[in-house]
């Protein structure tokens, strides 16, 4: 991971807050044949006895399900807003442009869990992202026959995190005039670039 000191985030509470704010994670590992496998799924971020535990579910009989079964050591990547930054925005333009982004990499061991754990994961994920107890589409509202058909096709997992690395590359290495101009240009561009600008401002205020 690109992890220069000026871009490294070391506060565990900040890192966990970022992960919870961006729960659609990329899980990568190695398949039975040694080739890489990956999937993207929403995950729950729990803490147990001082350990960080990631929980979710995947479809059975896929390349990644087979891969994680054979090789449970995985890398989970959480990403936030990202955008290009032009060198023409710097006070000193005699350098290359770059890309601002925020990412967390969590390494750990994945294990598949039982049906009871799967039901609990389905309940929590459904209700968390439905985010409305009166919507009529929460887990408790699902027809039992629908859940019964769904359960055999998927499997819950949990990952006990062994290490975390976070890179929040937000122009921390630029002089003040360049930094402010980058924020102005990204805000003007809008969309994801404006979201990066907001993160730059937030990060600078924390330091």
Secondary structure, DSSP 4 states (H G I P E B T S, - for coil): ----GGGB---HHHHHHHHHHT-EEEEEEE-TTS-EEEEEEE-EEEEETTEEEEEEEEETTSHHHHHHHH--EEEEEEE---EEE-GGGSSS-SS--EEEEEEEEEEEEEEE--HHHHHHHHHHHHHHHH--TTSS-SGGGS-HHHHHHHHTTEEEEEEEEEEEEEEEESSTTS-HHHHHHHHHHHHHH-HHHHHHHHHHHHHHHH-
